[in-house]
Amino acid sequence: MINSMTGFGRCELVRDEKKVIVEIKSVNHKYSDVSIKMPRKFNQFESNIRNYLREYASRGKMDIYISYEDMGEGSASLKFNPELAKEYYGYFEQIKDMFGLDDDIHTSTIAKSPDVLTLQENEINEEELWSILKDALTGAFTMFRDARAKEGESLKNDIFTKLDTMDGITSLIESKLPGIITDYKAKLIDRFHQLLDDGQIDEGRIAAEVTMYADKIAIDEELVRLCTHIRHMRDLLTKGGEVGRNLDFIAQEMNRESNTILSKSNDIEVTNCGIELKTCIEKIREQVQNIE
């Protein structure tokens, strides 16, 4: 199976009046780059989350967003700090005596002082919290993996189509090569006839010139290597797995062969075919860079 590095997954899980929402999205990247945004109470699970994600994806720039809500009535409680309240009261008394102020210290005055009364969330069992979070992660990661697989299948089919086009172009080039040599030989003989008054042509000279020209424009090796790369890319796409880097390397090699074919071309039709090859290869390179 071929996986794209572009995908999205989401899961909303409610259990025991606790709601966890996990969202994950990704784009292509050379390596694995994971960013996690989550409530502070989940920080202890960051390593677990990263390790768990490796079971679903190995490469890409992935962003994970986690939100948590405790909907239970006993999810938080009010805490009173008597020592801090006593300290506030002592300082209020000192201020009153120092400046000769009226005694207007009330209960509400102390209660409104910072951190005397605080609302604190009740502690949750760590195993219970991880169990809820992991189930939400599983839902989001599964959707995420399926989306990447679906996109990967589309990429594979599109690349296969472009490889078929390249096969047709290389076959067309091969079919034109003998005619190019024959045309060159005919033009060379005609030129000799025009230059020589007696009409005597040195067949050896003609053969040498044709041989030199054929050697100059010879692209047989390039075509063989290009066809080999096409077959190799097909094999990797059929095999599946984490083949993105290998496919990108093959596409670079294809591009190198097409550049050589263009540089050796002395025929307008072969040149046009070479340009079509490069266009297909560039489109393939864009596609394979998004494959895991």
Contacts in CASP RR format, 6 or more apart in sequence:
PFRMAT RR
TARGET T0000
AUTHOR 0000-0000-0000
METHOD contacts of the structure
MODEL  1
MINSMTGFGRCELVRDEKKVIVEIKSVNHKYSDVSIKMPRKFNQFESNIR
NYLREYASRGKMDIYISYEDMGEGSASLKFNPELAKEYYGYFEQIKDMFG
LDDDIHTSTIAKSPDVLTLQENEINEEELWSILKDALTGAFTMFRDARAK
EGESLKNDIFTKLDTMDGITSLIESKLPGIITDYKAKLIDRFHQLLDDGQ
IDEGRIAAEVTMYADKIAIDEELVRLCTHIRHMRDLLTKGGEVGRNLDFI
AQEMNRESNTILSKSNDIEVTNCGIELKTCIEKIREQVQNIE
1 149 0 8 1.000
1 153 0 8 1.000
1 240 0 8 1.000
1 241 0 8 1.000
2 149 0 8 1.000
2 152 0 8 1.000
2 153 0 8 1.000
2 155 0 8 1.000
2 156 0 8 1.000
2 237 0 8 1.000
2 240 0 8 1.000
2 241 0 8 1.000
2 243 0 8 1.000
2 291 0 8 1.000
2 292 0 8 1.000
3 57 0 8 1.000
3 145 0 8 1.000
3 148 0 8 1.000
3 149 0 8 1.000
3 151 0 8 1.000
3 152 0 8 1.000
3 241 0 8 1.000
3 242 0 8 1.000
3 291 0 8 1.000
3 292 0 8 1.000
4 148 0 8 1.000
4 149 0 8 1.000
4 151 0 8 1.000
4 152 0 8 1.000
4 154 0 8 1.000
4 155 0 8 1.000
4 290 0 8 1.000
4 291 0 8 1.000
4 292 0 8 1.000
5 26 0 8 1.000
5 27 0 8 1.000
5 28 0 8 1.000
5 29 0 8 1.000
5 57 0 8 1.000
5 59 0 8 1.000
5 60 0 8 1.000
5 61 0 8 1.000
5 148 0 8 1.000
5 290 0 8 1.000
5 291 0 8 1.000
5 292 0 8 1.000
6 26 0 8 1.000
6 27 0 8 1.000
6 28 0 8 1.000
6 148 0 8 1.000
6 151 0 8 1.000
6 290 0 8 1.000
7 25 0 8 1.000
7 26 0 8 1.000
7 144 0 8 1.000
7 147 0 8 1.000
7 148 0 8 1.000
7 151 0 8 1.000
8 23 0 8 1.000
8 24 0 8 1.000
8 25 0 8 1.000
8 26 0 8 1.000
8 143 0 8 1.000
8 144 0 8 1.000
8 147 0 8 1.000
9 23 0 8 1.000
9 24 0 8 1.000
9 25 0 8 1.000
9 139 0 8 1.000
9 140 0 8 1.000
9 141 0 8 1.000
9 143 0 8 1.000
9 144 0 8 1.000
9 147 0 8 1.000
10 21 0 8 1.000
10 22 0 8 1.000
10 23 0 8 1.000
10 24 0 8 1.000
10 140 0 8 1.000
10 143 0 8 1.000
11 21 0 8 1.000
11 22 0 8 1.000
11 136 0 8 1.000
11 137 0 8 1.000
11 138 0 8 1.000
11 139 0 8 1.000
11 140 0 8 1.000
11 143 0 8 1.000
12 19 0 8 1.000
12 20 0 8 1.000
12 21 0 8 1.000
12 136 0 8 1.000
13 19 0 8 1.000
13 20 0 8 1.000
13 21 0 8 1.000
13 22 0 8 1.000
13 132 0 8 1.000
13 135 0 8 1.000
13 136 0 8 1.000
13 139 0 8 1.000
14 71 0 8 1.000
15 132 0 8 1.000
15 135 0 8 1.000
16 128 0 8 1.000
16 132 0 8 1.000
17 70 0 8 1.000
17 71 0 8 1.000
17 72 0 8 1.000
17 75 0 8 1.000
18 68 0 8 1.000
18 69 0 8 1.000
18 70 0 8 1.000
18 71 0 8 1.000
18 72 0 8 1.000
18 124 0 8 1.000
18 132 0 8 1.000
19 68 0 8 1.000
19 69 0 8 1.000
19 70 0 8 1.000
19 71 0 8 1.000
20 66 0 8 1.000
20 67 0 8 1.000
20 68 0 8 1.000
20 132 0 8 1.000
20 133 0 8 1.000
20 136 0 8 1.000
21 65 0 8 1.000
21 66 0 8 1.000
21 67 0 8 1.000
21 68 0 8 1.000
21 136 0 8 1.000
22 64 0 8 1.000
22 65 0 8 1.000
22 66 0 8 1.000
22 133 0 8 1.000
22 136 0 8 1.000
22 137 0 8 1.000
22 139 0 8 1.000
22 140 0 8 1.000
23 64 0 8 1.000
23 65 0 8 1.000
23 66 0 8 1.000
23 140 0 8 1.000
24 53 0 8 1.000
24 62 0 8 1.000
24 63 0 8 1.000
24 64 0 8 1.000
24 65 0 8 1.000
24 140 0 8 1.000
24 141 0 8 1.000
24 144 0 8 1.000
25 62 0 8 1.000
25 63 0 8 1.000
25 144 0 8 1.000
26 57 0 8 1.000
26 60 0 8 1.000
26 61 0 8 1.000
26 62 0 8 1.000
26 63 0 8 1.000
26 144 0 8 1.000
26 148 0 8 1.000
27 60 0 8 1.000
27 61 0 8 1.000
28 60 0 8 1.000
28 61 0 8 1.000
28 289 0 8 1.000
28 290 0 8 1.000
29 59 0 8 1.000
29 60 0 8 1.000
29 61 0 8 1.000
30 59 0 8 1.000
31 59 0 8 1.000
31 60 0 8 1.000
32 54 0 8 1.000
32 57 0 8 1.000
32 58 0 8 1.000
32 59 0 8 1.000
32 60 0 8 1.000
32 62 0 8 1.000
33 60 0 8 1.000
33 61 0 8 1.000
33 62 0 8 1.000
34 50 0 8 1.000
34 53 0 8 1.000
34 62 0 8 1.000
34 63 0 8 1.000
34 64 0 8 1.000
35 61 0 8 1.000
35 62 0 8 1.000
35 63 0 8 1.000
35 64 0 8 1.000
36 46 0 8 1.000
36 49 0 8 1.000
36 50 0 8 1.000
36 64 0 8 1.000
36 66 0 8 1.000
37 63 0 8 1.000
37 64 0 8 1.000
37 65 0 8 1.000
37 66 0 8 1.000
38 46 0 8 1.000
38 64 0 8 1.000
38 65 0 8 1.000
38 66 0 8 1.000
38 67 0 8 1.000
38 68 0 8 1.000
39 66 0 8 1.000
39 67 0 8 1.000
39 68 0 8 1.000
41 68 0 8 1.000
41 121 0 8 1.000
41 124 0 8 1.000
41 129 0 8 1.000
42 66 0 8 1.000
42 68 0 8 1.000
42 129 0 8 1.000
42 133 0 8 1.000
44 126 0 8 1.000
45 129 0 8 1.000
45 130 0 8 1.000
45 133 0 8 1.000
48 130 0 8 1.000
48 134 0 8 1.000
49 64 0 8 1.000
49 133 0 8 1.000
49 137 0 8 1.000
52 134 0 8 1.000
52 137 0 8 1.000
52 141 0 8 1.000
53 62 0 8 1.000
53 64 0 8 1.000
53 137 0 8 1.000
53 141 0 8 1.000
55 141 0 8 1.000
56 141 0 8 1.000
56 142 0 8 1.000
56 144 0 8 1.000
56 145 0 8 1.000
57 141 0 8 1.000
57 144 0 8 1.000
57 145 0 8 1.000
57 148 0 8 1.000
57 292 0 8 1.000
58 242 0 8 1.000
58 292 0 8 1.000
59 242 0 8 1.000
59 292 0 8 1.000
60 292 0 8 1.000
66 133 0 8 1.000
66 136 0 8 1.000
70 76 0 8 1.000
70 121 0 8 1.000
70 124 0 8 1.000
74 122 0 8 1.000
75 121 0 8 1.000
75 122 0 8 1.000
76 119 0 8 1.000
76 120 0 8 1.000
76 121 0 8 1.000
76 122 0 8 1.000
77 119 0 8 1.000
77 120 0 8 1.000
77 122 0 8 1.000
78 117 0 8 1.000
78 118 0 8 1.000
78 119 0 8 1.000
78 120 0 8 1.000
79 117 0 8 1.000
79 118 0 8 1.000
79 119 0 8 1.000
79 120 0 8 1.000
80 116 0 8 1.000
80 117 0 8 1.000
81 115 0 8 1.000
81 116 0 8 1.000
81 117 0 8 1.000
81 118 0 8 1.000
84 113 0 8 1.000
84 115 0 8 1.000
84 116 0 8 1.000
85 110 0 8 1.000
85 111 0 8 1.000
85 113 0 8 1.000
85 116 0 8 1.000
88 110 0 8 1.000
88 113 0 8 1.000
88 116 0 8 1.000
89 105 0 8 1.000
89 110 0 8 1.000
92 105 0 8 1.000
92 109 0 8 1.000
92 110 0 8 1.000
93 105 0 8 1.000
95 101 0 8 1.000
96 102 0 8 1.000
96 103 0 8 1.000
96 105 0 8 1.000
110 116 0 8 1.000
111 117 0 8 1.000
148 292 0 8 1.000
152 291 0 8 1.000
155 287 0 8 1.000
155 288 0 8 1.000
155 290 0 8 1.000
155 291 0 8 1.000
156 237 0 8 1.000
158 287 0 8 1.000
159 233 0 8 1.000
159 237 0 8 1.000
159 284 0 8 1.000
159 287 0 8 1.000
159 288 0 8 1.000
160 234 0 8 1.000
160 237 0 8 1.000
162 280 0 8 1.000
162 283 0 8 1.000
162 284 0 8 1.000
162 287 0 8 1.000
163 230 0 8 1.000
163 233 0 8 1.000
163 234 0 8 1.000
163 284 0 8 1.000
165 276 0 8 1.000
165 280 0 8 1.000
166 226 0 8 1.000
166 230 0 8 1.000
166 254 0 8 1.000
166 277 0 8 1.000
166 280 0 8 1.000
166 281 0 8 1.000
167 227 0 8 1.000
167 230 0 8 1.000
169 273 0 8 1.000
169 274 0 8 1.000
169 276 0 8 1.000
169 277 0 8 1.000
169 280 0 8 1.000
170 223 0 8 1.000
170 226 0 8 1.000
170 227 0 8 1.000
170 230 0 8 1.000
170 277 0 8 1.000
172 273 0 8 1.000
173 219 0 8 1.000
173 223 0 8 1.000
173 261 0 8 1.000
173 270 0 8 1.000
173 273 0 8 1.000
173 274 0 8 1.000
174 223 0 8 1.000
176 267 0 8 1.000
176 269 0 8 1.000
176 270 0 8 1.000
176 273 0 8 1.000
177 219 0 8 1.000
177 220 0 8 1.000
177 270 0 8 1.000
180 217 0 8 1.000
180 266 0 8 1.000
180 267 0 8 1.000
180 270 0 8 1.000
181 210 0 8 1.000
181 213 0 8 1.000
181 214 0 8 1.000
184 210 0 8 1.000
184 213 0 8 1.000
185 206 0 8 1.000
185 210 0 8 1.000
188 206 0 8 1.000
188 209 0 8 1.000
188 210 0 8 1.000
189 201 0 8 1.000
189 206 0 8 1.000
192 199 0 8 1.000
192 201 0 8 1.000
192 202 0 8 1.000
192 205 0 8 1.000
192 206 0 8 1.000
193 199 0 8 1.000
193 201 0 8 1.000
216 264 0 8 1.000
216 266 0 8 1.000
217 264 0 8 1.000
217 265 0 8 1.000
217 266 0 8 1.000
217 267 0 8 1.000
218 264 0 8 1.000
219 260 0 8 1.000
219 261 0 8 1.000
219 264 0 8 1.000
219 265 0 8 1.000
222 257 0 8 1.000
222 260 0 8 1.000
222 261 0 8 1.000
222 264 0 8 1.000
223 257 0 8 1.000
223 261 0 8 1.000
225 253 0 8 1.000
225 257 0 8 1.000
226 254 0 8 1.000
226 257 0 8 1.000
226 258 0 8 1.000
226 261 0 8 1.000
226 277 0 8 1.000
229 250 0 8 1.000
229 253 0 8 1.000
229 254 0 8 1.000
229 257 0 8 1.000
230 254 0 8 1.000
232 250 0 8 1.000
233 247 0 8 1.000
233 250 0 8 1.000
233 251 0 8 1.000
233 254 0 8 1.000
233 284 0 8 1.000
236 243 0 8 1.000
236 246 0 8 1.000
236 247 0 8 1.000
236 250 0 8 1.000
237 243 0 8 1.000
237 247 0 8 1.000
241 292 0 8 1.000
242 292 0 8 1.000
243 291 0 8 1.000
244 288 0 8 1.000
244 289 0 8 1.000
244 291 0 8 1.000
244 292 0 8 1.000
247 288 0 8 1.000
247 291 0 8 1.000
248 285 0 8 1.000
248 288 0 8 1.000
248 289 0 8 1.000
251 281 0 8 1.000
251 284 0 8 1.000
251 285 0 8 1.000
251 288 0 8 1.000
252 285 0 8 1.000
254 281 0 8 1.000
254 284 0 8 1.000
255 278 0 8 1.000
255 281 0 8 1.000
255 282 0 8 1.000
255 285 0 8 1.000
258 274 0 8 1.000
258 277 0 8 1.000
258 278 0 8 1.000
258 281 0 8 1.000
259 278 0 8 1.000
261 270 0 8 1.000
261 274 0 8 1.000
261 277 0 8 1.000
262 271 0 8 1.000
262 274 0 8 1.000
262 275 0 8 1.000
262 278 0 8 1.000
265 271 0 8 1.000
265 274 0 8 1.000
END
